Amino acid sequence: METRKVKIKSWNRFLTTGLVVKPEILGAEHEFSFQNSFVTIRIPSIDQVDRGKGYDEVVSVGSRRATDDEPLEYDIHKVDVEVSIPIITSIPSEVLNRNANAYEILSNEKQKELNQIATNHESIAEEAFEYWIRVIRWIKNDSRIGRRQIEKLIDWSVRLFDDESKHKIWIGGGVFHVEGYKTIKPDEWQEIQSKLESGSQPPIFVELKHDAKENIELGDFRRSVIDMAMACETFMRFSVVQKLPRELSLKLIEYVEMANVNQYIDRFFPEILDEIGKNKFKALKAELAILFKKRNKLVHMGQDDGIDEDLCKKLLLTTESLLSIV
């Protein structure tokens, strides 16, 4: 049977949450190298908007202008991910004239080979998509993008009953707050492309801050305290080490890197700040002391006294303020 050499390219479609774009970005794509392959991630195009029953819902109008009903932004529900790996394989030419999975033409050995290729492509696509989402969260500074959503039925309020008679005595009033997502603009789309092309990774302290915010939303306040403390500590260490003179000996650099976090709060970190930065940091020191004290008691003694939603939201503001100083 006649054979033909082919270069395999794969297509995957991934769910997205919290991804909102300006109209100019519909149909746009990001292209970048990833794990010895070439990846293209494509936003749905205008002709895929609200196609109705029978079609995969990939994009819908998010909001419209009141004056003329023109769309202002679009909610992206799914994106397409294509992976191209520079590997050539041979298949029977007739396969290109048949539907996918032509078992009667492909040998068992070739089927196993194609399944392995598919597995490799899928793995790369998943990791590339996750990297892409992380970069978007970084540029937009929005922890919710690409995260699993926790929803509560908005048409239900708590009911209070008399336990003995089962008589309903009160229906609680529901107050619901829905915070809008941050819309990706064309200049930010280009910035994301630049980060992807250079292989830039989001700073770990930014991702830890995002994790902390998500854990607060999920009600995991203990985990959020650990994430915030790690974000603040890592940020201060990174900022100080970046400012050390290059001619400093490796042993001294290692000493600074391994110093206790209190050394950073009281000595090292303030030394790299200008007067404005010093004043901002001074206003945060008391809250940072609370954060690290809570973290230490939690991880060393298993004590979580006083760790609740209000405290975590307050400490999150402290964390965000610290990360904005340098």
C-alpha positions in Angstrom: 0.0 0.0 0.0 1.3 3.5 -0.9 2.5 5.5 2.0 2.9 9.2 2.6 5.1 11.1 5.1 3.2 13.6 7.2 4.0 16.2 9.9 1.4 15.8 12.6 -0.4 18.8 14.1 -2.9 18.6 16.9 -6.0 20.6 17.8 -7.4 20.8 21.3 -10.2 23.0 22.8 -9.9 24.1 26.5 -12.5 25.7 28.8 -11.7 29.1 30.1 -13.4 31.1 32.9 -13.2 34.7 33.7 -11.6 35.5 30.3 -13.1 38.8 28.9 -11.7 40.6 25.8 -12.3 43.7 23.8 -13.9 43.2 20.4 -10.6 43.9 18.6 -9.2 40.7 20.1 -11.8 38.3 18.6 -10.0 35.9 16.3 -6.6 36.9 17.6 -3.9 34.3 18.4 -0.8 33.8 20.4 2.1 31.9 19.0 5.1 30.7 21.0 7.6 27.9 21.3 7.0 25.5 24.2 8.8 22.2 25.1 10.4 21.7 21.7 7.1 22.3 19.9 5.3 25.3 18.4 2.0 26.3 20.0 -0.9 28.5 18.7 -3.7 29.5 21.1 -6.6 31.1 19.3 -9.5 33.2 20.6 -12.9 32.5 18.9 -13.7 34.7 16.0 -16.7 37.1 15.5 -18.6 34.5 13.4 -18.6 32.1 16.4 -20.5 34.5 18.7 -23.8 33.3 20.1 -24.4 30.7 17.3 -27.2 29.1 19.2 -28.4 25.6 19.6 -26.4 22.8 18.0 -23.1 24.7 18.2 -20.4 24.5 20.8 -20.6 27.7 22.9 -17.2 29.2 22.7 -17.8 33.0 23.0 -20.7 35.3 23.9 -21.4 39.0 24.2 -20.4 40.2 27.7 -21.8 43.7 27.7 -23.2 46.2 25.2 -23.2 50.0 24.9 -26.5 51.4 26.0 -26.8 54.0 23.2 -26.6 51.7 20.2 -26.4 48.1 21.7 -23.0 47.7 20.2 -20.9 45.0 22.0 -18.2 46.4 24.3 -16.6 43.2 25.4 -16.9 39.4 24.9 -16.8 36.5 27.3 -14.5 33.8 26.1 -15.7 30.3 27.1 -13.3 28.1 25.2 -10.0 28.6 23.2 -8.4 26.4 20.6 -4.9 25.1 21.2 -2.8 23.8 18.3 0.5 22.0 18.8 3.1 21.3 16.1 6.0 19.0 16.9 8.8 18.6 14.4 8.4 14.9 14.0 7.6 13.2 10.7 5.7 9.9 10.5 4.4 7.8 7.6 0.9 6.6 7.0 -1.0 4.9 4.2 -2.0 7.6 1.6 -5.6 6.3 1.7 -6.0 7.4 5.3 -6.2 11.0 4.0 -9.4 10.0 2.1 -11.1 8.3 5.1 -12.7 9.5 8.3 -10.5 9.6 11.4 -9.5 6.3 13.0 -9.4 4.2 9.9 -8.7 1.0 11.8 -9.1 -1.2 8.8 -6.2 0.5 7.0 -3.8 1.2 9.9 -1.8 -1.7 11.4 -2.0 -2.3 15.2 1.6 -1.0 15.4 0.7 2.2 13.6 -2.4 2.7 15.8 -0.2 2.4 18.9 2.2 4.9 17.4 -0.5 7.4 16.6 -2.0 7.0 20.1 1.4 7.7 21.6 1.7 10.8 19.4 -1.7 11.9 20.5 -0.9 11.5 24.2 2.3 13.5 23.8 0.5 16.3 21.9 -2.3 16.4 24.5 0.2 16.7 27.4 2.0 19.6 25.7 -1.2 21.3 24.9 -2.4 21.1 28.5 0.8 22.4 29.9 1.0 25.2 27.3 -2.5 26.2 28.0 -1.8 26.4 31.7 1.3 28.5 31.1 -0.7 30.8 28.9 -3.4 31.3 31.5 -0.8 32.0 34.2 0.8 34.7 32.0 -2.7 36.3 31.5 -3.4 36.3 35.2 0.1 37.9 35.7 -0.5 40.7 33.1 -4.1 41.4 34.2 -3.4 40.9 37.9 -6.6 38.9 38.2 -6.5 35.7 40.1 -9.9 34.6 38.8 -9.0 34.0 35.2 -8.9 30.3 34.3 -9.9 29.2 37.8 -12.7 26.9 38.8 -15.8 28.8 39.7 -17.8 28.4 42.9 -21.3 29.5 42.5 -24.3 29.8 44.8 -27.9 29.8 43.6 -28.9 33.4 43.6 -32.7 32.7 43.8 -32.4 31.1 47.3 -32.2 32.7 50.7 -31.7 31.0 54.1 -35.0 29.9 55.8 -35.4 29.9 59.6 -37.9 27.4 61.2 -39.2 26.7 64.6 -37.6 23.3 65.3 -40.7 21.9 67.1 -43.6 23.1 64.9 -41.5 23.4 61.7 -43.2 26.7 61.1 -41.2 29.0 58.9 -40.5 32.2 60.8 -37.9 34.1 58.7 -36.4 34.3 55.2 -33.1 36.0 55.1 -32.5 38.8 52.7 -29.8 37.9 50.1 -27.1 40.3 49.2 -25.0 39.3 46.3 -21.9 41.0 45.0 -20.6 40.2 41.6 -17.3 41.8 40.7 -16.7 42.3 37.0 -13.7 40.6 35.3 -10.8 42.7 33.9 -11.1 43.0 30.1 -8.0 42.3 28.1 -7.2 45.2 25.8 -5.1 45.0 22.5 -1.9 46.5 24.1 -2.2 43.9 26.9 -2.7 41.1 24.3 0.6 42.2 22.7 2.4 42.3 26.1 1.2 38.7 26.7 2.6 37.7 23.3 6.0 39.2 24.2 6.1 37.3 27.5 5.2 34.1 25.8 7.8 34.6 23.1 10.6 35.2 25.6 9.4 32.3 27.8 8.9 34.7 30.8 7.5 33.1 33.9 5.2 35.0 36.3 7.1 35.9 39.5 6.4 33.3 42.2 5.3 36.0 44.6 2.6 37.2 42.2 1.2 33.7 41.7 1.3 33.1 45.5 -0.7 36.3 46.0 -3.2 35.1 43.4 -3.5 31.7 45.1 -4.1 33.5 48.4 -6.9 35.5 46.9 -8.5 32.4 45.5 -8.3 30.6 48.7 -10.0 33.4 50.5 -12.9 33.1 48.0 -13.0 29.4 48.6 -13.1 29.9 52.3 -9.7 28.2 52.9 -8.4 31.0 55.2 -5.5 29.0 56.7 -4.1 28.2 53.2 -4.5 31.9 52.3 -2.4 33.0 55.2 0.4 30.6 54.2 0.3 31.8 50.6 0.3 35.5 51.6 3.3 35.1 54.0 5.2 33.2 51.4 4.4 35.9 48.8 5.6 38.7 51.0 8.7 36.9 52.2 9.7 35.8 48.7 9.1 39.3 47.3 11.4 40.9 50.0 14.1 38.3 49.5 14.0 38.6 45.7 14.0 42.5 45.9 17.0 42.6 48.2 19.1 40.0 46.4 18.5 41.8 43.1 20.0 45.0 44.7 23.2 43.3 46.0 26.4 44.4 44.4 27.7 41.9 41.8 31.2 41.9 43.3 29.8 40.7 46.6 31.2 37.2 47.6 28.9 34.2 47.1 29.1 33.4 50.8 27.8 36.8 51.7 25.0 36.6 49.2 24.1 33.1 50.5 24.0 34.6 54.1 21.6 37.3 53.0 19.4 34.8 51.1 19.2 32.5 54.2 18.6 35.3 56.8 15.5 35.2 58.9 12.5 37.1 57.6 12.7 39.4 60.6 16.1 40.6 59.3 14.4 41.5 56.0 11.6 43.4 57.7 13.8 45.3 60.2 17.1 45.7 58.2 17.6 44.5 54.7 14.4 45.4 52.8 14.1 49.1 54.1 17.8 49.6 53.0 16.9 49.2 49.3 14.0 51.7 49.4 13.9 55.4 48.8 12.2 57.7 51.3 8.8 57.3 49.8 9.2 53.6 49.8 10.4 53.6 53.4 7.3 55.5 54.5 5.0 53.1 52.7 6.8 50.1 54.2 6.7 51.6 57.7 2.9 51.8 57.5 2.8 48.0 56.6 5.2 46.7 59.2 2.6 46.1 61.9 0.3 44.2 59.6 3.3 42.2 58.2 4.2 41.2 61.8 0.7 39.9 62.3 0.8 38.0 59.0 4.1 36.2 59.9 3.1 35.6 63.5 -0.2 33.9 62.3 1.8 31.9 59.7 4.4 30.7 62.2 1.8 29.6 64.8 -0.2 27.8 62.0 2.7 25.9 60.5 4.7 25.3 63.6 2.1 24.8 66.3 -1.1 24.1 64.3 -2.8 27.1 65.8 -5.3 29.0 63.7 -6.9 31.2 66.3 -8.3 34.4 64.8 -7.7 33.4 61.2 -11.0 34.4 59.5 -12.3 36.1 56.4 -12.0 39.6 57.7 -8.4 39.1 58.8 -7.4 37.5 55.5 -9.0 40.3 53.4 -7.1 42.8 55.5 -3.8 41.0 55.1 -4.4 40.6 51.4 -4.5 44.4 51.1 -1.2 44.5 53.0 0.3 41.9 50.7 -0.8 43.8 47.6 0.6 47.1 49.0 3.9 45.5 49.8 4.3 44.0 46.3 3.6 47.4 44.7 6.4 49.2 46.6 9.4 48.1 44.4 
